[in-house]
Amino acid sequence: METKQFLFVSADAALIADVARQVHEEGHDVKYYVEAESDREIGDGFVPKTDNWEAEVDWADVVVFDDIWVGDDVGTGALAEELREQGKAVVGGTPNTDRLEEDRGYAMEILEANGVNTIDHEEFTDFEAGIRHVEEHPGPYVVKPLGEVQNVKRLVYVGEEDDGSDVVDVLRAYEKAWGHRMEGFQLQRKVEGVEVAICGFFDGERFAEPVNFNFEHKRLFPGNIGPSTGEMGTSAFWARRNELFERTLGPLEEWLADEGYVGSIDLNCIVNDTGVHPLEFTPRFGYPTITLQTESIESSVGAFFHDLAHGNDPDFEVHDGYQVGVRVVLPPFPFDDPKTYDENSRNAAIVFDSDGGDGGTTPPDGVHIEDAKCVSLRDTRTASGEPCDPRARERGQWRAAGESGMPLVVTGMGETMQEAQRQAYERVSDVRIPNLYYRDDIGDRWVAGDGDRLHAWGYLGPA
């Protein structure tokens, strides 16, 4: 494909820097905008920047929005819809698809209206009403906050007690600590089984094939214990439309086409021998899942997004096997503690053993930036707006950026999940950052039986 012009927009936090970097390194012209002041330096030295994305719209062949948030409000779907009405090619949602993530009750209504079965659930704006519901209908529940705090992933609570007593205790604690910010919450009946996300890329009219199936690892510590994080790592594979796809995203194809949605849409589910139970939508890129997906796209990533945005039913090639992505993090992730971050992580040097520890050359395969920048060693200032090409990297230093403590995602691929794990963790062992930590069991659930169960229940066979 000839050189195209891509405008990547982070209307809130910086999330899409690595994808912008990959497209830029393919030879396309790229400009990247970051709204959040605390994240402005993320991607510096790796990808050209702009401080006014609206002024670049006419320049761009493709505009890519990375999330549904515009500052503290949901709104990129409205921006994307407006740009499409002006004739622009956009990867992004609509107001209604944004609402799938913001309003869990609405999401369940859309699923039910399109013939997809859902888990028993109730929404509450009053804590006492929710507590009474649990006491009158005892059982284990999942508590999912609504509104602004729904992105504070550690507030999602999965009940353990059969009588729901632990859920009652949690709701009373949330009322005291978060009641002023929590607009409400959803109570879902807890269902046991295999947790799997079905992710499709939609071009405005249809789903592109193949489809991505991925397994999130949200807890901080190995063994799936500790506080919930946005994500500590993901394992995945690509496949054609199968039974699992046709019972989840497949029925939404007409609704998404009516909306004119373009981009990645993910439906996380619990699957068991009795059925498929949807949990929640991600009507945007998932992080770090998109890094794993673009790493495993063996054809041009830029061509893929260009065709997607123009409704051209992308014809793309993917790795025929399994993929593992590991998020490498720094203190105080997943918590917000500026003092701890300043003392332990801010501007931390990122180096690689394979480079002799100098950190200045192109990193090993499979290493992707998240909250990182490339600093010039000549003047110790960030090279904002100047691409850090391989020759520049020989003169530069990778460093942690932003304030979230998520500098890198490291990926691996293989014909089996074990091979993908082995490659990913060999690459992680090459990374040297003071105080880094990560989960060392990404992919274990598949190996331990999740894959066998999905096959035995028939979900991965032909539709």
C-alpha positions in Angstrom: 0.0 0.0 0.0 1.2 3.5 -0.8 2.0 5.9 2.1 -1.1 7.1 3.9 -1.6 9.7 6.6 -2.8 8.5 10.0 -4.0 10.7 12.9 -4.2 8.9 16.2 -6.2 10.7 18.9 -6.1 10.0 22.7 -8.8 12.4 23.8 -8.0 11.5 27.5 -5.1 9.2 28.6 -2.4 8.1 26.2 -3.2 4.5 25.2 -2.5 4.0 21.5 1.2 5.1 21.2 2.6 1.7 20.3 0.1 1.1 17.5 0.9 4.6 16.2 4.6 3.6 16.4 4.1 0.4 14.4 2.2 2.2 11.7 4.8 4.9 11.5 7.6 2.3 11.3 5.8 0.8 8.3 6.6 4.0 6.5 3.2 5.9 6.8 2.9 9.5 7.9 1.6 9.6 11.5 0.6 12.3 13.9 -0.4 11.6 17.5 -2.4 13.7 19.9 -2.6 13.3 23.7 -5.1 15.3 25.7 -4.2 14.4 29.3 -1.4 16.7 30.4 0.1 14.0 32.7 0.5 11.8 29.6 1.8 14.3 27.1 5.3 12.9 27.0 4.2 9.3 26.3 5.4 8.3 22.9 7.8 11.2 22.6 10.7 10.2 20.4 8.8 7.2 18.9 6.1 8.9 16.9 5.5 12.5 15.6 3.1 14.5 17.8 0.6 17.3 17.3 -1.0 19.6 19.9 -4.2 20.2 18.0 -5.8 17.2 16.5 -8.8 19.1 15.0 -6.4 21.1 12.8 -5.0 17.8 11.4 -8.3 16.2 10.4 -8.2 17.5 6.8 -4.6 16.2 6.5 -5.4 12.7 7.6 -6.5 9.8 5.4 -7.6 7.9 8.6 -8.5 9.2 12.1 -8.1 6.7 14.9 -9.7 7.2 18.3 -8.3 5.0 21.1 -11.0 5.0 23.7 -14.5 6.3 24.5 -13.5 9.0 26.9 -13.0 12.7 26.2 -11.5 13.8 29.5 -13.9 12.9 32.3 -16.9 12.4 29.9 -17.8 9.7 27.4 -17.8 11.2 23.9 -15.4 10.0 21.2 -18.3 8.1 19.6 -20.0 11.5 18.9 -16.8 12.9 17.6 -16.3 9.9 15.3 -19.9 10.1 14.0 -19.6 13.8 13.2 -16.3 13.2 11.3 -17.9 10.4 9.3 -20.8 12.7 8.4 -18.1 15.0 7.0 -16.8 12.2 4.8 -13.8 11.3 6.9 -12.6 7.7 7.3 -12.6 7.0 11.1 -11.8 4.1 13.4 -14.1 4.9 16.3 -17.6 4.3 17.8 -20.9 6.0 18.0 -22.8 7.5 21.0 -24.8 4.2 21.3 -21.7 1.9 21.1 -20.0 4.1 23.7 -23.0 3.5 25.9 -22.4 -0.2 25.8 -19.4 0.3 28.1 -20.7 3.2 30.1 -24.2 1.8 30.8 -24.1 -2.0 31.7 -27.9 -2.2 31.8 -28.2 -0.8 28.3 -25.6 -3.3 27.1 -27.7 -6.2 28.4 -30.8 -4.8 26.7 -29.0 -4.7 23.4 -27.8 -8.3 23.8 -31.3 -9.5 24.7 -32.9 -7.5 21.9 -30.6 -9.3 19.4 -31.3 -12.8 20.8 -28.2 -13.2 23.1 -28.9 -14.7 26.5 -27.7 -12.7 29.5 -26.9 -13.4 33.1 -29.5 -12.4 35.7 -28.6 -8.9 36.8 -30.1 -5.9 38.5 -28.9 -2.2 38.7 -29.2 0.0 41.7 -28.6 3.6 42.5 -29.3 3.1 46.2 -26.9 0.9 48.4 -29.6 -0.1 50.8 -31.8 -1.4 48.0 -28.9 -3.5 46.7 -28.2 -4.9 50.1 -31.9 -5.8 50.6 -31.8 -7.6 47.2 -28.9 -9.7 48.2 -30.4 -10.6 51.5 -33.8 -11.5 49.9 -32.1 -13.5 47.1 -29.0 -15.0 48.7 -26.2 -16.1 46.5 -22.8 -15.1 45.2 -22.8 -11.9 43.1 -20.4 -9.8 41.1 -20.5 -6.1 42.1 -19.7 -3.8 39.1 -19.7 0.0 39.7 -21.4 2.3 37.2 -20.5 5.8 36.1 -17.2 7.5 36.5 -15.6 4.9 38.9 -16.4 1.9 36.7 -12.8 2.3 35.3 -11.4 1.8 38.8 -11.0 -1.9 38.1 -10.2 -2.8 41.7 -13.7 -1.9 42.7 -15.1 -4.9 40.8 -15.8 -7.5 43.5 -16.5 -11.2 42.8 -18.5 -12.7 45.7 -17.4 -15.9 47.3 -20.0 -16.7 50.0 -23.1 -18.7 49.0 -25.3 -16.5 51.2 -24.0 -13.2 49.7 -22.8 -12.0 53.1 -19.4 -10.8 51.8 -21.2 -8.8 49.0 -23.3 -7.1 51.7 -20.1 -6.2 53.6 -18.5 -4.8 50.4 -21.5 -2.7 49.5 -21.6 -1.2 53.0 -17.9 -0.4 52.6 -18.3 1.1 49.1 -21.2 3.3 50.4 -18.9 4.9 53.0 -15.8 5.2 50.8 -17.1 5.7 47.3 -20.8 6.6 47.7 -20.2 10.2 46.7 -18.6 9.1 43.3 -20.4 5.9 42.5 -23.5 6.7 40.4 -24.8 3.2 41.0 -23.8 -0.5 40.6 -24.8 -3.6 38.9 -25.3 -6.9 40.7 -24.7 -10.0 38.4 -25.3 -13.5 39.5 -21.9 -15.2 39.7 -21.4 -17.9 37.1 -18.6 -20.5 37.1 -16.8 -21.5 34.0 -14.2 -20.4 31.5 -13.7 -16.6 31.1 -13.1 -15.7 27.5 -13.4 -12.6 25.4 -14.6 -12.7 21.8 -13.1 -9.7 19.8 -14.1 -8.8 16.3 -13.0 -5.9 14.1 -15.9 -4.3 12.4 -15.6 -2.2 9.2 -19.0 -0.4 9.4 -20.9 -3.1 7.5 -19.4 -6.5 8.6 -17.0 -8.3 10.8 -13.6 -8.9 9.3 -12.2 -12.4 9.6 -10.5 -14.0 11.4 -11.8 -13.2 14.9 -9.7 -12.9 18.0 -10.3 -14.9 21.1 -8.5 -13.7 24.2 -8.2 -14.5 27.9 -7.6 -11.6 30.3 -5.5 -11.8 33.5 -6.8 -8.9 35.6 -5.5 -9.7 39.1 -2.2 -8.3 40.1 -0.5 -11.5 41.4 0.1 -14.9 39.8 -2.6 -17.4 40.7 -5.2 -14.8 40.0 -5.1 -13.2 43.5 -4.7 -9.7 44.7 -6.4 -6.5 43.6 -8.0 -6.1 40.2 -6.0 -4.1 37.7 -6.9 -2.9 34.2 -4.9 -5.9 32.9 -1.7 -7.7 33.8 -1.5 -9.7 30.6 -3.5 -11.6 27.9 -3.3 -14.8 26.0 -5.0 -15.2 22.7 -5.5 -16.9 19.3 -7.2 -16.1 16.0 -9.9 -18.3 14.4 -12.6 -18.2 11.8 -16.2 -17.6 12.8 -17.1 -20.5 15.2 -19.9 -21.5 17.5 -18.7 -19.2 20.2 -18.6 -16.2 17.9 -22.1 -16.9 16.5 -23.6 -17.0 20.0 -22.0 -13.7 21.1 -20.9 -11.1 18.6 -22.4 -12.7 15.5 -26.0 -11.7 16.3 -25.0 -8.0 16.7 -23.7 -7.7 13.2 -26.8 -6.0 11.8 -27.1 -3.7 14.9 -23.5 -2.6 14.5 -24.0 -2.0 10.8 -27.0 0.2 11.5 -24.8 2.2 13.9 -22.0 2.5 11.4 -19.5 1.3 14.0 -15.8 0.9 13.0 -13.1 -0.7 15.1 -12.6 -3.4 17.7 -15.4 -4.6 19.8 -14.9 -7.2 22.6 -17.5 -9.1 24.6 -16.2 -10.8 27.7 -18.1 -13.9 28.7 -18.2 -16.8 31.1 -18.7 -20.1 29.2 -19.7 -23.4 30.7 -21.4 -26.6 29.6 -24.9 -25.0 30.0 -24.3 -21.9 27.9 -22.6 -18.6 27.1 -23.0 -15.8 29.7 -21.9 -12.3 28.5 -20.4 -10.1 31.2 -19.4 -6.8 29.6 -18.5 -5.0 26.4 -15.3 -3.2 25.4 -16.5 -1.2 22.3 -13.0 0.1 21.6 -9.4 -1.2 21.6 -8.5 -3.3 24.7 -5.2 -2.7 26.4 -2.8 -4.4 26.2 -4.8 -6.7 23.9 -4.5 -4.5 20.9 -0.7 -4.7 21.2 -0.9 -8.5 21.1 -3.3 -8.3 18.1 -1.1 -5.9 16.0 2.0 -7.9 16.9 0.3 -11.1 15.5 -1.0 -9.4 12.4 1.7 -10.5 9.9 0.5 -8.3 7.1 0.6 -4.5 7.2 -1.1 -3.0 10.3 -1.5 0.3 8.5 -3.2 -1.3 5.6 -5.5 -3.2 8.0 -6.7 0.0 9.7 -7.0 1.9 6.4 -9.2 -0.8 4.9 -11.2 -1.1 8.1 -11.9 2.7 8.2 -12.9 2.8 4.6 -15.2 -0.2 4.8 -13.1 -2.4 2.6 -13.4 -5.7 4.4 -9.7 -6.0 5.3 -7.9 -9.0 4.0 -5.2 -9.5 6.6 -2.9 -12.3 7.6 -2.3 -13.4 11.2 -0.1 -15.7 13.2 -1.5 -19.2 13.0 -1.0 -20.3 16.6 -1.1 -18.7 20.1 0.0 -15.4 21.5 0.9 -14.2 25.0 1.3 -10.6 26.1 2.8 -9.6 29.5 2.4 -6.2 31.0 5.6 -5.0 32.7 4.8 -2.5 35.5 6.3 -0.3 38.1 5.3 0.9 41.6 2.7 1.9 42.6 0.7 0.2 39.9 -2.3 -0.4 40.0 -2.7 2.3 42.7 -2.4 6.1 42.5 0.4 7.3 44.8 2.4 10.2 43.3 5.1 10.1 46.1 5.8 6.4 45.5 5.9 6.9 41.7 8.2 9.9 42.0 10.6 8.0 44.3 10.7 4.7 42.4 9.5 5.0 38.9 9.5 8.4 37.3 11.9 8.6 34.3 13.2 5.1 35.1 15.7 3.9 32.5 14.6 1.0 30.3 17.5 -1.2 29.1 17.9 -4.6 27.6 20.5 -7.2 28.3 20.8 -8.1 24.6 22.0 -4.6 24.0 24.8 -4.9 26.6 22.7 -2.9 29.1 23.1 0.5 27.3 19.4 0.7 26.5 20.1 2.8 23.4 19.5 0.4 20.5 16.4 -1.1 19.0 14.9 -3.4 21.5 14.4 -7.2 21.1 11.5 -8.4 19.1 8.2 -8.4 20.9 8.9 -5.4 23.1 6.2 -2.7 22.8 6.0 0.7 24.4 3.0 1.6 26.6 3.9 4.5 29.0 7.4 5.2 27.6 9.4 7.8 25.8 12.8 8.0 24.1 15.1 10.7 25.5 18.0 12.1 23.6 21.3 11.5 25.4 22.8 14.5 23.6 20.7 17.1 25.4 18.8 15.0 28.0 15.5 16.4 26.7 12.6 14.4 25.2 12.7 14.4 21.4 9.1 15.4 21.1 7.8 15.1 17.6 11.0 13.6 16.2 10.6 9.9 15.4 13.0 7.7 17.3 14.1 5.6 14.3 16.7 2.8 14.8 19.6 5.2 14.2 18.2 7.7 16.7 17.7 4.9 19.2 21.4 4.3 19.1 21.8 7.8 20.5 18.8 7.7 22.8 17.6 6.3 26.1 14.2 4.7 26.7 12.5 5.8 29.9 9.2 5.4 31.7 6.8 8.2 31.0 3.4 9.4 32.3 2.2 8.6 35.8 0.6 5.1 35.6 3.6 2.8 35.9 3.0 0.7 32.8 6.1 1.2 30.6 6.1 -1.9 28.4 4.1 -4.8 27.0 6.2 -7.9 26.0 4.7 -10.5 23.6 5.5 -14.0 22.5 4.0 -16.3 19.9 4.2 -20.1 19.2 2.4 -23.0 17.7 1.3 -24.0 21.2 0.4 -21.8 24.2 3.4 -23.2 26.0 5.7 -22.1 23.2 4.2 -18.6 23.2 4.7 -18.4 26.9 8.3 -19.5 26.7 9.1 -16.9 24.0 7.3 -14.1 25.9 9.0 -14.8 29.2 12.5 -15.1 27.6 11.9 -11.7 26.2 10.7 -10.3 29.6 13.9 -11.6 31.2 15.9 -9.4 28.8 14.2 -6.3 30.2 16.0 -4.3 32.9 14.1 -1.6 34.8 14.6 -0.9 38.5 11.6 -2.2 40.6 9.8 -3.8 37.7 7.2 -6.6 38.3 4.9 -8.7 36.2 2.8 -11.9 36.4 4.6 -15.0 35.4 1.6 -17.2 34.6 -0.1 -15.5 31.6 -1.5 -18.4 29.6 -1.5 -21.0 32.4 -5.3 -21.1 32.5 -5.5 -22.3 28.9 -2.8 -24.9 29.5 -4.4 -26.1 32.8 -7.7 -27.0 31.1 -9.6 -23.9 29.8 -8.7 -24.9 26.2 -9.8 -28.5 26.7 -13.1 -27.4 28.2 -13.9 -25.0 25.4 -13.2 -27.7 22.8 -15.1 -30.4 24.8 -18.2 -28.2 25.0 -18.1 -27.5 21.3 -17.6 -23.8 21.3 -14.5 -23.7 19.1 -15.9 -25.9 16.4 -17.7 -24.8 13.2 -20.8 -22.7 13.7 
